[in-house]
Amino acid sequence: MSQINKEDVKQEVFDLYDDYAHSRITRRGFMEKLSLYAVGGLTVPALMSFLMPNYEDNIQVKADDPRLKSEYIHYDSPNGGGSIKALLSKPVDAKGKLGGIVVVHENRGLNPYIEDVARRAALAGFITIAPDALTPLGGYPGNDDAGREMQAKRDKGEMEQDFIDAFNYLKNNKDCNGKVGVVGFCYGGGIANMMAVRLPDLAAAVPFYGAQPAVEDVPKIKAPLMLQYAALDTRITGGWPAYEAALKANNKKYEAFIYENANHGFHNDTTPRYDKAAAELAWKRTIDFFKANLS
């Protein structure tokens, strides 16, 4: 089979990849289980190639896009990883100060997809910062498997502090209007929820398929939330009813969307879990939400 289409692959394969991508099974276990689906012309190598991200062909906003000033900087995180590398982006034609957005990566470091997302958000009229939590270990290594192994070695609390310090850096940046929100994906979605709990001056939070905070922490949330979930992502979306009940009980401002027939990672257009309709709608909602809360 020369080309695999998403429709040719069973949902169980995407679920299996999700287990692998979140380190719930080893690479060996993943390969062994994947072999059960290598039928009808499908091979394990072909399935592996199909499931892995393709960064070369799927970047929407290039690193050298002339509409942006985009550069790597370092900011201080004394109680986190020390000096953290991040991508800082803003429109070249910006007039006045801009709302800020912290863009939080998945469980594998600052890869090309997240850098692209940060540039997309900047093009929408914001100043964005996308930190690399792998900086203390040498930075994103160029492939997601190695990045995932590296991120698992970092201290959880120190990584959280790295993103909190990114918020503080951006809030005090001379080009920022002082209103800063956060958007995060997968691991980053959980970080977005964490920041909503821990930062009373956070202006907005948009977690994409992120782990929910403890219900007893919900009263601490001050920022308006927009929560993006995938219907097929039962592991994460299953935690939404209890979170929503706590948000309602504490009169918190939130919007939530569950995208039908979408998988965890549906916004990531470098992988076959990408759902174009859901991703584009979720992104439009995200940008509109930030424009309403960060201006």
C-alpha positions in Angstrom: 0.0 0.0 0.0 1.7 3.2 -1.2 -0.3 5.7 0.9 -2.3 5.2 4.0 -5.5 7.3 4.5 -6.8 8.1 7.9 -10.0 6.3 7.0 -8.0 3.1 6.5 -6.9 3.0 10.1 -8.9 1.7 13.0 -9.6 3.9 16.0 -7.8 1.4 18.2 -4.5 2.3 16.4 -4.9 6.0 17.3 -5.7 5.0 20.9 -2.6 2.8 20.9 -0.5 5.6 19.6 -1.9 7.9 22.3 -0.8 5.4 24.9 2.7 5.4 23.4 2.9 9.1 23.0 2.0 9.5 26.7 4.5 6.8 27.8 1.8 4.4 29.1 3.5 1.7 27.0 7.0 1.2 25.8 8.1 1.5 22.2 8.6 -2.3 22.1 5.1 -2.8 23.4 3.7 -0.3 21.0 5.3 -2.1 18.0 4.1 -5.5 19.2 0.5 -4.3 19.5 0.7 -2.3 16.3 1.6 -5.5 14.4 -1.9 -6.8 15.2 -3.3 -4.1 12.8 -0.7 -4.7 10.0 -3.2 -6.5 7.7 -4.7 -5.9 4.3 -1.6 -4.4 2.8 -0.7 -2.4 5.9 2.8 -3.0 7.4 4.2 -2.0 10.8 6.8 0.3 9.3 4.1 2.0 7.1 1.8 2.4 10.1 4.7 3.9 12.2 5.6 6.3 9.4 1.9 7.3 9.1 1.5 8.0 12.8 4.6 10.0 13.4 4.6 13.8 12.9 5.6 15.3 9.6 7.0 18.7 10.4 8.6 19.3 7.0 5.4 19.6 5.0 3.0 21.0 7.5 4.2 24.3 8.9 1.7 27.1 8.2 3.8 30.1 9.3 7.5 29.7 8.4 10.2 30.8 10.8 11.3 33.6 8.5 7.8 34.9 7.7 8.4 38.6 6.9 5.2 39.6 8.7 6.7 38.7 12.0 9.6 39.5 14.3 10.3 36.1 15.7 13.5 35.3 17.7 14.8 33.0 20.4 15.4 34.6 23.8 16.3 33.4 27.3 14.4 34.4 30.4 15.2 33.7 34.1 13.4 31.0 36.0 15.4 30.9 39.2 13.1 28.4 41.0 12.7 26.4 37.8 15.2 25.4 35.2 17.4 28.5 35.5 17.7 30.3 32.1 15.0 29.1 29.7 15.1 29.3 26.0 11.8 30.5 24.3 10.5 31.7 21.0 9.3 35.3 21.2 7.1 36.5 18.3 5.1 39.6 17.4 3.8 41.3 14.2 6.3 43.6 12.6 3.6 46.2 12.0 2.3 46.3 15.5 1.1 49.7 16.7 1.1 50.1 20.4 1.3 47.4 23.1 -0.1 44.0 22.5 -1.9 41.3 24.5 0.4 38.5 25.4 0.0 34.7 25.0 2.1 32.0 26.6 2.1 29.0 24.3 2.8 25.7 26.1 4.1 22.6 24.4 3.1 19.0 24.7 5.1 16.4 26.6 8.1 16.5 24.3 9.5 20.0 24.3 9.3 23.0 21.9 8.9 21.2 18.6 8.2 22.8 15.2 4.4 22.4 15.5 4.3 24.5 18.8 6.6 27.1 17.3 4.3 27.3 14.4 1.3 27.7 16.7 3.1 30.6 18.5 3.8 32.3 15.2 0.1 31.8 14.1 -1.0 33.5 17.3 1.4 36.4 16.8 0.1 36.9 13.3 -3.4 37.3 14.9 -2.1 40.4 16.7 -0.4 39.2 19.9 3.0 39.0 21.4 3.7 35.3 22.1 6.2 33.4 24.1 6.8 29.6 23.6 9.2 28.3 26.2 11.2 25.1 25.8 11.0 23.2 29.1 13.8 20.9 27.8 16.3 23.8 27.9 18.1 22.6 31.1 18.7 19.2 29.4 20.0 20.8 26.2 16.7 21.8 24.5 14.3 20.0 22.1 16.5 17.3 20.5 15.0 17.4 17.0 12.7 14.4 17.4 9.6 13.8 19.6 10.5 10.4 20.9 13.8 11.7 22.4 12.1 14.8 23.6 9.4 12.8 25.4 12.1 10.8 27.2 13.9 14.0 28.2 10.8 15.8 29.5 10.0 12.8 31.7 13.3 13.4 33.5 12.6 17.0 34.6 11.1 17.9 37.9 7.4 18.5 37.6 7.3 21.5 39.9 10.3 23.1 38.3 8.8 22.8 34.9 5.6 24.4 36.1 7.7 27.3 37.5 9.3 27.7 34.1 5.9 28.5 32.5 4.9 30.8 35.4 8.1 32.7 34.9 7.4 32.9 31.2 4.1 34.6 32.1 5.9 37.1 34.3 8.5 37.8 31.6 5.8 38.5 29.0 3.6 40.5 31.4 6.5 42.9 32.0 7.8 43.0 28.4 7.8 46.5 27.0 5.7 45.5 24.0 3.0 43.8 26.1 0.0 45.6 27.4 0.1 43.7 30.7 -2.8 41.3 29.8 -1.4 37.8 29.3 -3.3 34.6 28.5 -2.1 31.0 28.0 -2.9 28.3 25.5 -1.5 24.8 25.9 -1.9 21.4 24.2 -1.8 18.0 25.8 0.7 18.4 28.7 0.4 22.1 27.9 -3.3 22.0 28.4 -2.7 20.8 31.9 -0.2 23.6 32.4 -2.8 26.1 31.2 -5.2 24.8 33.9 -2.4 24.9 36.5 -1.6 28.5 35.6 -5.3 29.5 35.9 -5.2 28.1 39.4 -1.9 29.7 40.5 -2.0 33.0 38.7 -4.7 35.4 39.9 -3.7 38.0 37.3 -3.9 35.6 34.3 -6.2 37.2 31.8 -7.4 34.1 29.9 -6.7 30.4 29.6 -7.4 28.0 26.7 -6.4 24.4 27.5 -6.6 22.0 24.6 -7.3 18.4 25.8 -5.5 19.1 29.1 -5.6 17.4 32.4 -8.0 19.1 34.8 -6.9 20.6 38.1 -8.1 19.2 41.4 -11.7 20.3 42.1 -10.6 21.8 45.4 -8.4 24.2 43.5 -11.2 25.5 41.3 -12.2 28.3 43.7 -8.7 29.9 43.1 -9.4 30.4 39.4 -9.9 34.0 38.4 -9.3 33.9 34.6 -12.1 33.2 32.1 -11.6 29.8 30.5 -12.2 28.2 27.1 -11.8 24.5 27.3 -11.3 22.4 24.1 -11.9 18.7 24.2 -12.0 15.8 21.8 -14.9 13.4 22.0 -12.8 10.3 21.3 -10.2 11.3 23.9 -12.0 9.5 26.7 -9.0 9.6 29.1 -9.0 13.4 29.3 -12.5 14.3 28.3 -13.8 11.8 31.0 -12.5 14.3 33.6 -14.6 17.1 32.3 -18.0 16.5 34.0 -16.4 16.8 37.5 -14.4 19.9 36.5 -17.5 21.5 35.0 -19.5 20.8 38.1 -16.8 22.5 40.2 -16.7 25.5 37.8 -20.5 25.9 38.0 -20.5 25.5 41.8 -18.0 28.3 42.1 -19.6 30.6 39.5 -16.5 30.6 37.3 -16.6 32.1 33.8 -16.0 29.4 31.2 -16.9 28.1 27.8 -16.3 24.4 26.8 -16.4 22.6 23.5 -16.3 18.9 22.8 -15.5 18.1 19.1 -17.3 15.1 17.8 -15.3 12.3 16.2 -12.0 14.1 17.1 -9.0 12.5 18.8 -6.6 13.8 21.4 -4.2 16.0 19.4 -6.8 17.0 16.8 -5.3 20.5 16.5 -1.8 19.2 15.5 -1.8 19.3 11.7 1.5 17.4 11.5 0.0 14.1 12.6 -2.9 12.0 11.2 -5.0 12.7 14.3 -5.5 16.1 12.9 -9.1 17.0 12.3 -9.2 20.0 9.9 -12.7 21.1 10.7 -12.4 20.8 14.4 -8.9 22.4 14.5 -9.9 25.4 12.4 -13.1 26.0 14.5 -11.3 25.6 17.8 -8.5 28.0 16.7 -10.9 30.6 15.5 -12.7 30.4 18.9 -9.4 30.6 20.7 -8.2 33.7 18.8 -11.6 35.4 19.3 -11.5 34.6 23.0 -8.1 36.1 23.4 -9.1 39.2 21.4 -12.0 39.7 23.8 -9.9 39.2 26.9 -6.4 40.5 26.2 -7.1 43.8 24.4 
